[in-house]
Amino acid sequence: MAKGAAYWMDLRHFDDEDPIFLAQVQRGITNFVKILTGKDIPVEYATSGDSMTDGETVYIASNLKEDTIDYTVGLALHEASHVLLTDFAYLNKERGKVLETKWNIPKEDVDNVFTLINFVEDKRIDHYVYSTAPGYQFYYEELYRKSFYNSIVDDNLKTDNFTAPTWDAYFFRIINIFNRNSDLDKLPGLKAVRDLLTYNQINELKSTQDSIKTAVKIYNIIKQYIQEEEEKEDGENKPLNNQEYKTREQVERQKSFINSQYRKKRVHKKVKEQVNKLANSDTKINNYPLSQSTSIPTLITKDWEEYFTSPFGHNEEAVNKGLFLGKQLLKKLKVRNTVKKDIFENQKKGKLNSSKLYQALFNENLFYRVEKEDYKNVFIHISLDLSGSMRGEKLTQTIQTAIAIAYAACNIKGFDVEISLRGTIDPNKTKHSSNQIPVLAYAFNSKKDSTKKLQRFKKLTTCGMTPEGICLDQIRKNLPSPSYYQEVYLVNISDGLPNISSASYNFSTAINHTAKVVNEYKKDNIGLLSYFIHDTWDKTQKAEGTFKTMYGKSAKYIDINNMSLVANTINNLLLSNTIKVF
């Protein structure tokens, strides 16, 4: 079980072929890396090579399963610590002739010494994490459990195998020197090596240069004991028994880890591009819970043009007409920019009317009161169904209506409008409709955006199916609090019934779920106006009962040729909501 990852992701959706899932993991690990290092170190899936880092970027494998995710997090944190603390330029310099000339290392021993350097540097780096970020220790423990601890190593440490003073033997014993089964008497010099790797000694290592010095000391300790005829007898290689052979394989894996060389599952470059775009965009990947056992991955994004625009979208006329209608609506609503004021004179209390002081002896009504009546601050969220069936005239009319309301909001005091789009996409870009996942895209906010942004709706297009309740519920959770707005409304424009052709969200399930979400809106005192637009009466007749089941009294039916009803309703709503101020 992935005990660590369970706190930050839904463990029910492990699919290492799904870009959404891969992006979710990548973003999570990237956040961990940033918290640990304080730097924006890129985390990406590997497309080539076996190195875990090039000194700038951390590369992770895509073979993510429930029993490997914590290990992958630990490995990424480990390599990110190297990027932060290891002097790769100096390390690569030492690997050349410097080891031979500066430290008198024989050419044939350079690779072995370099493995020792990496081993010591790992200890230094991991000490940093353990001392500065103890909350990540679990991931490191899982990393080392999978990389170093297994029954083969445990059992062989107790035997007399690998007790001849050879490089293989010393690597086996040194790499596993802190294993509970380690026996420091199995090879000469092991106690001296262990003394160089104690907590206090590692704590004194402040740089990669210090790690190199310690590694050279370890080399000088063991070199004197290594036999000249390494693993040879009578000029031939000494045969290994089965246990020794398996142990050597494990030691080679351990050495690969130490040298940051680890074979990993790679992703195709196109998949990586897609994953990076998702992970690095202003997109949240949310596993929406339908029940205790079922959830649906959902994209919540401000990058709406990525999913809901097309070069083939031609809605210039709709946008222009919407702006025209918006100006007309603005004329009607401009009254909201004024405050109605009434003055009540001849009052027994209030503000003193100084012009009537001469009447003080015979008149007690020397005061006046001013009452002001202002319009309530109103927030309206317009959610547009952009499923495939909305194409054509329905899309045109919907764009006009939304733009008209948004334009007016940009110019009216105390009135703000937010527009979102909803549909579905197939992250794997297959032809199977069952792969569809909901997308909720925030496209416009009159409080932050200018009317110029509305021009970008010209390329608006439809996208997939109808994840009604899932998107509306997540909109509800992100609506503004009533601290500023006296009234908050959702205006829903749709042409169909909720469905994403999924066993977990088909028609019946989706309808019942949407009805529950609508009930939550009522509990939160959020006004709800839901418009079902149709182009044939027959379709309305078939859907009317179900639509009312979901939205109740909030359900409205309008013909695509009479979309002005929406704007008129908004107009009446805004002009009727007043509040007294003094």
C-alpha positions in Angstrom: 0.0 0.0 0.0 1.1 3.5 -0.8 0.7 5.0 2.7 2.4 8.3 2.0 0.7 9.0 -1.3 -2.7 8.2 0.2 -2.6 11.6 1.8 -2.4 13.6 -1.4 -4.0 11.5 -4.2 -6.8 9.0 -4.9 -5.3 5.6 -4.8 -8.2 4.1 -6.8 -6.9 5.5 -10.1 -3.5 4.0 -10.8 -3.1 3.9 -14.5 0.4 4.5 -15.8 -1.0 4.9 -19.4 -3.3 7.7 -18.5 -1.8 11.2 -19.0 -4.2 12.7 -16.4 -3.0 10.3 -13.8 0.7 10.8 -14.8 0.2 14.6 -14.7 -1.3 14.3 -11.2 1.6 12.4 -9.9 4.2 14.6 -11.6 2.6 17.7 -10.1 2.5 16.2 -6.7 6.1 15.2 -6.7 7.1 18.6 -8.2 5.4 20.3 -5.2 7.3 18.0 -2.8 10.6 18.8 -4.5 9.9 22.5 -4.3 9.0 22.3 -0.6 12.1 20.3 0.2 14.6 22.3 -1.9 13.1 25.7 -2.0 13.8 25.7 -5.8 11.8 25.1 -8.9 13.5 21.9 -10.0 11.8 20.4 -13.0 10.4 16.8 -12.5 9.7 15.0 -15.7 9.0 11.5 -17.0 11.9 9.8 -18.7 11.9 9.3 -22.4 15.5 8.1 -22.8 18.5 7.1 -20.8 18.8 5.6 -17.4 20.1 8.5 -15.3 17.8 9.8 -12.6 19.1 13.4 -13.0 21.3 15.4 -15.2 22.1 17.9 -12.5 19.2 20.2 -13.4 16.1 18.0 -14.0 14.8 15.0 -12.0 13.6 12.1 -14.2 11.0 9.6 -12.9 9.7 6.3 -14.3 6.2 6.0 -15.5 5.6 2.5 -14.2 3.6 3.8 -11.3 1.7 1.3 -9.2 0.2 1.4 -5.7 3.3 -0.4 -4.3 5.8 1.8 -6.1 4.5 5.4 -5.8 6.0 6.1 -2.4 9.3 4.7 -3.6 9.1 7.0 -6.7 8.5 10.0 -4.5 11.5 9.1 -2.3 13.7 8.6 -5.3 12.7 12.0 -6.8 13.3 13.7 -3.5 16.7 12.0 -3.2 17.8 13.1 -6.7 16.4 16.6 -6.2 18.6 16.9 -3.1 21.5 16.1 -5.4 20.5 18.8 -7.8 20.4 21.2 -4.8 23.6 20.2 -3.0 25.9 18.2 -5.2 28.5 20.0 -7.2 28.2 18.1 -10.4 30.7 20.2 -12.2 33.4 19.5 -9.6 32.3 15.8 -9.4 32.7 15.3 -13.1 36.0 17.0 -13.1 37.3 14.7 -10.4 36.2 11.7 -12.4 38.8 12.5 -15.0 42.5 12.6 -14.5 42.2 14.5 -11.3 41.6 11.4 -9.3 44.7 9.9 -10.8 46.9 13.0 -10.4 45.6 14.6 -7.2 44.7 11.5 -5.2 47.1 9.0 -6.8 44.3 6.6 -7.8 45.4 4.0 -10.3 43.5 4.3 -13.6 41.9 0.8 -13.1 40.5 1.9 -9.8 38.9 5.2 -10.8 35.4 3.7 -11.5 35.4 1.9 -8.1 36.5 5.1 -6.3 33.8 7.1 -8.1 31.2 4.6 -6.8 32.6 5.2 -3.3 32.3 8.9 -3.8 28.7 8.6 -4.9 28.0 6.4 -1.9 29.3 8.9 0.6 27.7 11.8 -1.2 24.3 9.9 -0.9 24.8 9.7 2.8 25.6 13.4 3.0 22.5 14.3 0.9 20.2 12.0 2.8 21.4 13.3 6.1 20.4 16.8 4.9 16.8 15.6 4.3 16.5 13.7 7.5 17.7 16.7 9.5 15.8 19.5 7.7 12.6 17.7 6.5 11.7 14.8 8.8 8.2 14.7 7.3 9.7 13.1 4.2 11.5 10.3 6.1 8.8 7.8 5.3 9.4 8.2 1.5 13.1 7.7 2.1 12.5 4.6 4.2 10.4 3.1 1.4 13.1 4.1 -1.2 15.8 2.3 0.8 13.6 -0.6 1.6 13.0 -1.4 -2.1 16.6 -0.5 -3.2 18.7 -2.2 -0.5 16.8 -4.4 1.9 15.8 -7.9 0.8 16.1 -11.5 2.0 19.0 -12.4 -0.3 21.2 -9.6 1.1 20.1 -10.3 4.7 20.9 -14.0 4.5 24.2 -13.6 2.7 25.5 -11.0 5.2 25.4 -13.8 7.8 27.5 -16.3 5.7 31.2 -16.5 4.9 30.4 -15.6 1.3 32.1 -12.5 0.1 34.8 -12.6 2.8 37.8 -12.6 0.5 39.2 -9.1 0.3 38.0 -8.2 -3.2 36.3 -5.2 -4.7 33.0 -7.2 -5.0 33.2 -8.3 -1.4 34.0 -4.8 0.0 31.2 -3.2 -2.0 28.8 -5.8 -0.8 29.8 -5.2 2.8 30.2 -1.4 2.7 27.0 -0.7 0.8 25.1 -2.8 3.4 27.2 -1.7 6.4 24.2 -0.4 8.3 22.1 -3.5 7.7 21.1 -5.1 11.0 22.8 -8.4 9.8 26.1 -6.7 9.0 29.2 -8.3 10.5 32.2 -5.9 10.6 34.5 -8.8 11.3 33.9 -10.5 7.9 36.5 -8.2 6.2 39.5 -6.4 7.5 39.1 -2.6 7.7 35.3 -2.6 7.9 35.2 -1.1 11.4 37.5 1.8 10.2 35.2 2.4 7.3 32.1 2.4 9.5 33.8 4.9 11.8 34.0 7.3 8.8 30.3 6.9 8.1 28.8 7.6 11.5 26.1 10.2 12.1 28.6 12.7 13.5 31.1 12.1 10.7 28.5 12.5 8.0 27.2 15.7 9.7 30.7 17.2 9.3 30.5 16.8 5.5 29.5 20.2 4.1 30.3 19.8 0.4 30.8 17.4 -2.5 34.6 18.0 -2.0 34.3 16.7 1.6 32.5 13.6 0.3 35.4 13.0 -2.1 37.9 13.3 0.7 36.0 10.7 2.8 35.6 8.3 -0.2 39.4 8.5 -0.8 40.0 7.6 2.8 37.7 4.6 2.5 39.6 3.6 -0.7 43.0 3.8 1.1 41.7 1.6 4.0 40.4 -1.2 1.8 43.0 -1.1 -1.0 45.7 -2.4 1.2 43.7 -5.5 1.8 42.5 -6.3 -1.7 44.3 -9.3 -3.2 46.3 -8.7 -6.3 44.7 -11.8 -7.9 41.2 -10.6 -7.4 38.6 -13.4 -7.5 41.1 -15.6 -9.2 42.6 -19.0 -8.5 45.3 -20.5 -10.7 44.7 -17.8 -13.3 41.0 -18.5 -13.6 37.9 -16.9 -12.2 36.7 -18.6 -9.1 33.2 -20.0 -9.7 30.3 -18.5 -7.6 27.7 -20.5 -5.9 24.0 -19.8 -6.5 23.6 -17.6 -3.4 26.7 -15.6 -4.3 25.5 -15.1 -7.9 22.1 -13.8 -6.7 23.9 -11.5 -4.2 26.2 -10.1 -6.8 23.2 -9.3 -9.0 21.7 -7.4 -6.1 24.9 -5.6 -5.4 25.0 -4.4 -9.0 21.5 -3.0 -8.6 22.6 -1.3 -5.4 25.6 0.2 -7.2 23.4 1.3 -10.1 21.2 3.2 -7.5 24.3 4.8 -5.9 25.5 5.9 -9.3 22.0 7.3 -10.2 21.7 4.8 -13.0 18.4 3.0 -12.8 16.4 1.4 -15.5 13.0 2.8 -15.7 9.9 2.7 -17.8 9.8 5.5 -20.3 7.0 7.4 -21.9 6.6 8.4 -25.5 7.7 11.9 -26.2 4.2 12.9 -27.4 2.7 11.5 -24.1 5.4 13.4 -22.1 4.5 16.7 -23.9 0.8 16.1 -23.1 1.6 15.3 -19.4 3.9 18.3 -19.1 1.2 20.6 -20.5 -1.3 19.3 -18.0 1.1 19.4 -15.1 2.4 22.8 -15.7 -0.8 24.6 -16.8 -3.2 26.4 -14.6 -5.1 23.1 -14.3 -6.2 21.2 -11.2 -6.7 17.5 -11.5 -9.5 16.5 -9.0 -10.8 13.0 -8.3 -14.4 13.8 -7.7 -16.0 11.4 -5.2 -19.3 9.9 -6.3 -19.3 7.5 -3.4 -16.9 5.9 -0.9 -15.7 3.5 -3.5 -16.0 5.4 -6.8 -14.5 8.7 -8.0 -14.1 10.3 -11.4 -10.9 12.3 -12.4 -11.9 15.8 -13.4 -10.0 18.7 -14.9 -10.6 22.1 -13.4 -8.8 24.7 -15.5 -8.5 28.4 -16.5 -6.8 27.3 -19.7 -10.2 27.1 -21.4 -9.0 27.7 -24.9 -7.0 24.5 -24.8 -10.2 22.5 -24.6 -13.1 24.6 -25.9 -11.7 26.5 -28.9 -11.0 25.5 -32.5 -9.4 27.2 -35.5 -12.6 26.1 -37.2 -14.8 28.0 -34.7 -16.6 30.9 -36.5 -18.7 32.8 -33.9 -17.7 36.3 -34.9 -21.3 37.3 -35.6 -22.5 35.7 -32.3 -19.9 37.7 -30.3 -20.6 40.9 -32.1 -24.4 40.6 -31.5 -23.8 39.6 -27.9 -21.8 42.8 -27.4 -24.6 44.8 -29.0 -27.2 43.2 -26.8 -24.9 43.8 -23.8 -24.9 47.6 -24.5 -28.7 47.5 -24.6 -28.9 45.6 -21.4 -26.4 48.1 -19.9 -28.7 51.0 -20.6 -31.5 49.3 -18.7 -29.2 48.5 -15.7 -27.4 51.8 -15.4 -29.9 52.8 -12.8 -28.0 50.5 -10.5 -25.1 52.9 -10.5 -27.2 55.5 -8.7 -28.4 55.5 -5.1 -32.1 56.5 -4.4 -32.2 59.0 -1.6 -35.3 60.1 0.4 -35.3 63.0 3.0 -37.9 62.9 5.8 -38.3 66.3 7.5 -40.1 67.4 10.7 -38.9 64.4 12.7 -38.6 64.2 16.5 -35.1 62.7 16.2 -32.4 62.4 13.6 -30.2 65.1 12.3 -30.8 68.6 13.5 -32.2 71.0 10.9 -30.4 74.2 11.9 -32.6 76.4 9.7 -35.5 75.6 12.2 -33.8 76.4 15.4 -35.9 79.6 15.8 -38.9 77.3 16.3 -37.3 75.5 19.2 -39.6 77.0 21.8 -42.8 75.9 20.2 -41.9 73.0 17.8 -40.1 69.8 18.8 -40.0 68.4 15.2 -36.7 70.1 14.4 -34.9 67.0 13.0 -34.8 65.2 9.6 -33.8 61.7 8.5 -32.2 60.6 5.3 -32.9 57.1 3.9 -30.9 55.7 1.0 -31.8 52.7 -1.0 -29.1 51.0 -2.9 -29.0 47.8 -5.0 -27.7 44.6 -3.5 -24.3 43.3 -4.6 -25.0 40.4 -6.9 -22.8 37.6 -8.2 -23.9 35.5 -11.1 -22.1 32.4 -12.3 -23.1 31.3 -15.8 -22.3 27.7 -16.5 -22.5 26.7 -20.2 -23.1 23.2 -21.4 -20.7 22.8 -24.3 -21.3 19.1 -25.1 -21.4 18.1 -28.7 -25.1 18.5 -29.1 -24.8 22.2 -28.4 -23.2 22.9 -31.7 -24.9 25.0 -34.3 -27.6 27.6 -33.5 -27.8 26.6 -29.9 -24.1 27.5 -29.4 -24.6 30.7 -31.3 -27.5 31.8 -29.1 -25.8 30.8 -25.9 -22.7 32.8 -26.8 -24.8 35.9 -27.5 -26.7 35.6 -24.2 -23.6 35.0 -22.0 -21.6 37.8 -23.6 -24.5 40.3 -23.3 -24.8 39.6 -19.5 -21.0 39.6 -19.1 -20.6 42.9 -20.9 -23.2 44.6 -18.8 -21.6 43.3 -15.6 -18.2 44.9 -16.6 -19.9 48.3 -16.5 -22.3 48.0 -13.6 -21.5 48.7 -9.9 -22.1 45.8 -7.5 -22.8 43.3 -10.3 -20.2 40.6 -11.2 -20.4 37.7 -13.6 -18.3 34.6 -14.0 -18.6 32.3 -17.0 -17.6 28.6 -17.0 -17.7 26.0 -19.7 -18.2 22.3 -19.2 -17.7 19.2 -21.4 -15.6 16.1 -21.5 -12.3 15.0 -23.1 -10.6 11.7 -23.7 -7.1 12.2 -22.2 -5.8 9.1 -24.1 -7.4 10.3 -27.3 -8.9 7.0 -28.1 -12.3 6.4 -29.8 -13.8 4.8 -26.7 -16.4 7.0 -25.1 -15.9 5.3 -21.8 -12.6 7.1 -21.5 -14.3 10.5 -21.3 -13.6 12.6 -18.2 -15.2 15.9 -17.2 -13.6 19.3 -17.9 -14.7 22.4 -16.0 -13.1 25.5 -17.5 -13.3 29.0 -16.0 -13.4 31.4 -19.1 -14.4 34.9 -17.8 -14.7 36.9 -14.7 -16.0 40.5 -15.0 -14.2 41.5 -11.8 -10.8 40.6 -13.3 -11.2 40.5 -17.1 -12.0 43.3 -19.5 -14.6 43.1 -22.2 -11.8 42.5 -24.7 -11.5 38.9 -23.5 -15.0 38.2 -24.7 -13.7 38.6 -28.3 -11.9 35.2 -27.7 -15.2 33.5 -27.6 -15.2 33.7 -31.5 -13.3 30.4 -31.6 -15.5 28.7 -29.1 -16.5 25.1 -29.9 -18.2 22.1 -28.3 -16.4 19.4 -26.5 -17.6 15.9 -25.6 -20.5 15.0 -23.4 -22.5 16.4 -20.4 -21.0 16.0 -16.9 -23.7 18.2 -15.4 -23.8 17.5 -11.7 -20.0 16.9 -11.3 -19.2 20.3 -12.7 -22.0 22.2 -11.0 -21.0 20.8 -7.6 -17.4 21.9 -8.0 -18.7 25.3 -9.1 -20.8 25.5 -6.0 -17.7 24.8 -3.8 -15.9 27.7 -5.4 -18.6 30.4 -5.4 -17.8 33.6 -3.4 -18.8 33.8 0.2 -21.7 36.1 1.2 -19.4 38.5 3.0 -19.6 41.0 0.0 -22.4 39.7 -2.2 -25.9 39.8 -0.7 -27.1 37.5 -3.5 -25.3 34.7 -5.4 -26.9 32.9 -8.3 -26.1 30.1 -10.7 -27.4 30.4 -14.2 -27.2 27.0 -16.0 -27.7 26.8 -19.8 -28.0 23.2 -21.2 -29.6 21.3 -24.0 -29.5 17.8 -22.6 -29.3 15.4 -19.8 -26.2 14.5 -17.8 -24.1 11.6 -19.1 -20.5 10.7 -19.8 -21.1 7.1 -21.0 -19.4 5.7 -17.9 -20.7 2.9 -15.8 -20.2 5.2 -12.8 -21.9 8.2 -14.4 -24.5 7.0 -16.9 -27.9 8.6 -17.4 -29.8 7.3 -14.3 -26.8 7.8 -11.9 -26.0 11.2 -13.4 -29.6 12.4 -13.1 -29.9 11.4 -9.4 -26.5 12.9 -8.6 -27.4 16.2 -10.3 -30.6 16.4 -8.3 -28.6 16.0 -5.1 -26.2 18.8 -6.2 -29.2 21.1 -6.9 -30.4 20.4 -3.4 -27.0 21.4 -2.0 -27.4 24.8 -3.8 -30.7 25.3 -2.0 -29.1 24.5 1.4 -26.4 27.0 0.6 -29.0 29.7 -0.2 -27.6 30.0 -3.7 -30.2 31.1 -6.3 -30.5 28.7 -9.2 -31.9 29.3 -12.7 -31.5 26.4 -15.0 -32.5 26.9 -18.7 -33.1 23.9 -21.0 -32.8 25.2 -24.6 -34.4 23.2 -27.3 -34.9 23.4 -31.0 -37.8 21.0 -31.3 -40.9 20.6 -29.1 -40.6 16.8 -29.2 -37.2 16.8 -27.6 -38.6 19.0 -24.8 -41.5 16.7 -24.2 -39.2 13.8 -23.7 -36.8 15.6 -21.4 -39.2 17.8 -19.5 -40.0 15.3 -16.7 -36.3 14.4 -16.1 -35.2 18.0 -16.2 -37.8 19.0 -13.6 -36.7 16.0 -11.5 -33.2 17.5 -11.4 -33.9 21.2 -11.1 -37.4 21.4 -9.7 -38.9 25.0 -9.8 -35.5 26.2 -11.1 -36.1 24.5 -14.5 -36.9 26.8 -17.4 -37.6 25.8 -21.0 -36.7 28.2 -23.7 -36.6 28.0 -27.5 -33.3 28.9 -29.1 -35.1 31.7 -30.8 -36.2 33.2 -27.5 -32.9 33.3 -25.6 -33.6 37.0 -24.6 -35.7 35.5 -21.8 -32.5 34.8 -19.9 -31.2 38.4 -20.2 -34.7 39.7 -19.3 -34.8 37.5 -16.2 -31.4 38.8 -15.1 -32.5 42.4 -15.8 -35.6 42.0 -13.6 -33.6 40.2 -10.9 -31.0 42.9 -10.7 -33.4 45.8 -10.6 -35.7 44.3 -7.9 -33.0 43.5 -5.3 -32.6 46.6 -3.2 -31.3 47.2 0.3 -31.7 50.2 2.6 -28.5 52.0 3.7 -28.2 54.9 6.1 
